[in-house]
């Protein structure tokens, strides 16, 4: 075929979503860092998920416009945000096209690459950006089918080259996960044009016909949280009506329940008071490929309240929510999967906020690009303090003075962030190698920005390294999470306090975080 219209383009994008989602677990496992602090497959699947709700149209530009808006609203993390910006560039180039020919597709991808490249502060070769650029190298072919096949082959070769461009990938014997995700994106489009069927696509598409983001009724007043998620079922639960007990368990947790099951997927919506119970209920049934939590109390009771300032904070559960509440912050975007929140969730929280100045603490490096994108879209006075952990967020809040003007508070919090040292400790979930550092699965590892220190199988082996980092600091706050016992956390605290002596105050606090066993902030007054 020589051209595709909006109907076929939408099919291509839906197949792309289905293909990425089918491979999301594979993409997640390619994460180089030994602690899974972000999932590429999850982020890319989530960004594309709104495609299933885009209405059909004969016009390619109309479909692309609506798809771009949907992907932007659902984007989260680095890979999801890059994908969203890619679509902004794609639509910018093709906004006047009713049908697309091979040249249009190539030119659109080129512009998408340029837009994506500009959006990354420090772009690197060997990432998704490289694969986007390489997939169009062969140019347009005589037909749409030939063009997409050529793009797919170029993308595949590019993915295979990523280890030679990024040494960290080569040392760990993996390809770039974002680049491979983009390959699956193109492969999905090619499958659609070839007329192939994909079960996952049809199942996911049925979800959006039964469940929307605007579910809201009188029961909202009774519960604190709105939880929505999607589960890719394990083999044990594959088939229809295999998750009936999960539906029964969720029914006991709250109200406003929507539960949809297909042979391989479950999607649910529920209002509840304790979202941790939901997470526990779904664990046995498979891989959560989408999970988000909205604070109903904020939406119902605080959306119209005018304040001089307010905070929007990303957290991963009730532990740090309680700590932030002690600072008077109740507007938390809670997501148990690494605090990743989408563009839409953040934008919605900002839109509902009636404060003169809104400070955002992303508390995750993957959320910072999403915040930067929002700053280009909102007219409200939003200040992003680029915190990368929940513990850093607490440290900068200690410098906030409610009587000071916004500019002074921004300066003081950024200064605090600049002068703290932030450490993370976890148990390695996979082998990792970088230069002289080789980490085995199950080892305790300390992460200090880009440096990893191996503690082998003994957490206390990391105490001397932390002691040397603490030189000239005045205070150490240790937050322990779900992956470490209180007994072991106390033992580590005692060893560190003894090592640094009385010159440095050391505090142990229950944080309840999900990803890192310990989050440590070292402060200098």
C-alpha positions, 0 to 999 in steps of 0.5 A: 500500500502507498498510504495509510489513513487515520483508521489504519494509523490508529491500528498501528499505534494500538498494536505498538502498545500491545507489542510493548506491553507484551514485552514489558517484563523483558524490558524491565529486566534489562535495567542495568542498575542492580536495584530496580529503581525504575522500569522501562517497560512499565513506563513505555506501556503506561505512556502508550496505554491511552491509545486504546481510548482514542476514537477512530477517524479517517484523518491521520492528523486527527488520530495523531493529535489525540494520540499525542495528547493521550501519550503526553497525559500518561507519560512517566519516567525518562523513557515514557517522557521521551516517547511523549516528546517524540510524539509531539515532534511527530504530530508537529510535522504531520499535523496537516496530513489526512493520509500518510505515505512513506515519506511522511512517516520517515519525515515525522520520525526524523522530527520526532527524534529532533524534538526528543533529542532537544528535550534531554539535558545530557543526551547519550548515544546508545539509548532510545534516542540513537535507535529513533535516529537510526531506524530512518537511515534507509529512508522511504521505500515504495510501500508502507509495508517495505518502509516499516520492515526497513525501519524495524530492521534498522532499529534492530541493528541499532539496538544490537549496537547499543552496548558498543556505544554505552560501556555500562551496557557492554559490561553487563551484557545487555542492550539498552532497554528503551531502545529495545522498547522502541524497536517493539514499537515499530515492530507493532506498527509493522504487524498491524500493516501486515494484518497480524492479530494480537490478543493482548491488543483486543483485551486491553482495548476492551478495558477502556470501553468499560472503565474511564478516569472519570469514575466518581460517585457519592462513595468518594466521600467515604474513602481516602484513595482511588486505586486503579491498576492492570495485572498481567496474569501469571500462568497459574491464573491464565484463562477466564474467571480465574481471578474471581477470588481477587475480585471478592478480596477487592470487594472487601477492601472498599467501594466503587469497584470496577473489575474486568478480566480477560484470559491474560489480564485484569484491570480494576478500579477501587476506592479504599482507605488503605491502598497497601491492602490492595497491593497485597491482594494483587501480588499472587496473581501476576505482574502489575504493569500499571498501578496508580493511586489518587488521594480522594481527600485532596480532590474532594476537600482541598481542590478549591482551597486558596493558599499562598503556597502548597506542595505536591510530593511524590511518595511510594506509600503510607510510611513517608506520607506520614512523615510528610504529614508532620510537615503539614503536607497532605497532597501526596501522589502515591504510587508504590512502583518507584513513585513514578507518576504520569504527566496527567496525574501531576498536571491534574494535581496542579490544575486542581490546586488553587495556591499562588505558588506550588512547590513540587518534590518529585523524589525520583529522578524519573519524575523530574523530566515529567515535571520539566515538561509540565513547566512548559505547559502550565501557566501557574507558578510552579517551582520544581525542587529536583529531589531524587529520593523521599529522604531528600524531600524531607531534608529540603523541607527542613529549610522551608520558612512559611513566612518567607517569599517563594523566591527565598524558599526556592533558593534555600531549598535548592541550596539545601539540596546542593549541600546534602549527600544522599545515599541508598542501600539495597540488596542487589536483584541482579549481577552488575559489573562496572570497572573494578566493581562486580556485584553479585545477586543478593549483595548489599550495595550502596549507591552514591549518585553514579558510584556503587559500593559493594558490601558483599553479604554483610550490611555492616561492611558499608559502614566505613564507606559511609563514615568516610563520606560523612566527613565534615557533615553534622547530621545523618538521617537513616530511613529504613524501608520494607526490605529490612527488619527493624532489628537489622536496621537498629544494628546498622544504626548502632555500628554507624553511630559508633563509627562516626562518634559524637561529632555527628548526630545519627538518627534512625527513622521508619520510612517504609519505602518499597525499593531501597532498604535504607535511604540516608541523607547526610546534612551539613548545617 
